[in-house]
Amino acid sequence: TRKGKSFGYQVLGFGAGGVADTFIVATGGTITTVDTDYKVHTFTGPGTFEVTEAGSGANAGVGYLIVGGAGSGGTGSQGGGGGAGGYREATTGGYTASPLATDELIVLPATTYPIVIGGGGAKGSPGPECFNTQGGNSGVASSALGITSAGGGRGASGPGAPRPLGESGGSGGGNNQTPPAGVLAGNTPPVSPPQGFPGGDAPVGSPAGIGAGGGGAGDSRSNQWVGDNGATSSITGSAVILATGGGGGKNSGTGLPADGGPRGGGIGGSSNIAGNSGATGNTDGGDSGTNLGSGGGGGGRQSSVQSRAGGNGGAGVVHIRYKFQ
């Protein structure tokens, strides 16, 4: 909770002349009452947020959490995990926000505001390992109240050539060991605080046959092949984890699929060919959870001549929060 902040407007209990500050009245989305004095409007699809009565003084500003659609995992056998959608939050106070949150609220006149929910990137089609041209897709941006959260970058496909490369985005997709290697940037386009972080980079030969995890809003992973953690916020009244990176896909002999991070990112696919003691039959990358803005898992391998698809990226979400009494 942030106390004593003006948020850019008057914080006295009464305005000029002793007139009490008024509260926002609004419609749109799914409306819930949380933390006693706050309303939250949640959008999981396109819609409108209509302010029918503007607030004044300390009650004039609204907070928000806007997450873009995430990227899909790359096509196997060592597909990179999909990057999470961009994560942007402004806190009204009264709850535990993520480290990425700002306290710069938006003051809204009484009018109608369009809400756009970015779709997650669709997975590509599996194909012959040496002609892997059906990669996945990056996510689509979400927007509300003049704020845009970018779509997450798709994970790299591989190892056949020509192969679709991974992409940067709100958070970057995971790369793999097929050149060109390197880190795929997050926070693209750049904003402050950052809306996401880079994907992982799987260095050649360490270990062989594995894709890197996708970037997320949490900027923390146990190794390069695990998807980034997401960011945790209680804007809806209870803690929720959003914008997790997808796990990297694995080739033969490299054990179980890579973890997609807590709650939401798709698990990387593994190989089911002979010699892989960790095979589970989950050769496709796992899909992201619904409306979490989390990346899909990278694809695994079915045989020496057949790749597997990555997982679908998750669609984004918008929450708008304000004090109503």
Rosetta blueprint (number, residue, H / E / L):
1 T L
2 R L
3 K L
4 G L
5 K L
6 S L
7 F L
8 G L
9 Y L
10 Q L
11 V L
12 L L
13 G L
14 F E
15 G L
16 A H
17 G H
18 G H
19 V L
20 A E
21 D L
22 T L
23 F L
24 I L
25 V E
26 A E
27 T E
28 G L
29 G L
30 T E
31 I E
32 T E
33 T E
34 V E
35 D L
36 T L
37 D L
38 Y E
39 K E
40 V E
41 H E
42 T E
43 F E
44 T L
45 G L
46 P L
47 G E
48 T E
49 F E
50 E E
51 V E
52 T E
53 E E
54 A L
55 G L
56 S L
57 G H
58 A H
59 N H
60 A L
61 G E
62 V E
63 G E
64 Y E
65 L E
66 I E
67 V E
68 G L
69 G L
70 A L
71 G L
72 S L
73 G L
74 G L
75 T L
76 G L
77 S E
78 Q L
79 G L
80 G L
81 G L
82 G L
83 G L
84 A L
85 G L
86 G L
87 Y E
88 R E
89 E E
90 A E
91 T L
92 T L
93 G L
94 G L
95 Y L
96 T L
97 A L
98 S L
99 P L
100 L L
101 A L
102 T E
103 D L
104 E L
105 L L
106 I E
107 V E
108 L L
109 P L
110 A L
111 T L
112 T E
113 Y E
114 P E
115 I E
116 V E
117 I L
118 G L
119 G L
120 G L
121 G L
122 A L
123 K L
124 G L
125 S L
126 P L
127 G L
128 P E
129 E H
130 C H
131 F H
132 N L
133 T L
134 Q L
135 G L
136 G L
137 N L
138 S L
139 G L
140 V L
141 A L
142 S E
143 S E
144 A E
145 L L
146 G L
147 I E
148 T E
149 S E
150 A L
151 G L
152 G L
153 G L
154 R L
155 G L
156 A L
157 S L
158 G E
159 P L
160 G L
161 A L
162 P L
163 R L
164 P L
165 L L
166 G L
167 E L
168 S L
169 G L
170 G L
171 S L
172 G L
173 G L
174 G L
175 N L
176 N L
177 Q L
178 T L
179 P L
180 P L
181 A L
182 G L
183 V L
184 L L
185 A L
186 G L
187 N L
188 T L
189 P L
190 P L
191 V L
192 S L
193 P L
194 P L
195 Q L
196 G L
197 F L
198 P L
199 G L
200 G L
201 D L
202 A L
203 P L
204 V L
205 G L
206 S L
207 P L
208 A L
209 G L
210 I E
211 G L
212 A L
213 G L
214 G L
215 G L
216 G L
217 A L
218 G L
219 D L
220 S L
221 R L
222 S L
223 N L
224 Q L
225 W L
226 V L
227 G L
228 D L
229 N L
230 G L
231 A E
232 T E
233 S E
234 S L
235 I L
236 T L
237 G L
238 S L
239 A L
240 V E
241 I E
242 L E
243 A L
244 T L
245 G L
246 G L
247 G L
248 G L
249 G L
250 K E
251 N L
252 S L
253 G L
254 T L
255 G L
256 L L
257 P L
258 A L
259 D L
260 G L
261 G L
262 P L
263 R L
264 G L
265 G L
266 G L
267 I L
268 G L
269 G L
270 S L
271 S L
272 N L
273 I L
274 A L
275 G L
276 N L
277 S L
278 G L
279 A L
280 T L
281 G L
282 N L
283 T L
284 D L
285 G L
286 G L
287 D L
288 S L
289 G L
290 T L
291 N L
292 L L
293 G L
294 S L
295 G L
296 G L
297 G L
298 G L
299 G L
300 G L
301 R E
302 Q E
303 S E
304 S L
305 V L
306 Q E
307 S E
308 R L
309 A L
310 G L
311 G L
312 N L
313 G L
314 G L
315 A L
316 G L
317 V E
318 V E
319 H E
320 I E
321 R E
322 Y E
323 K E
324 F L
325 Q L
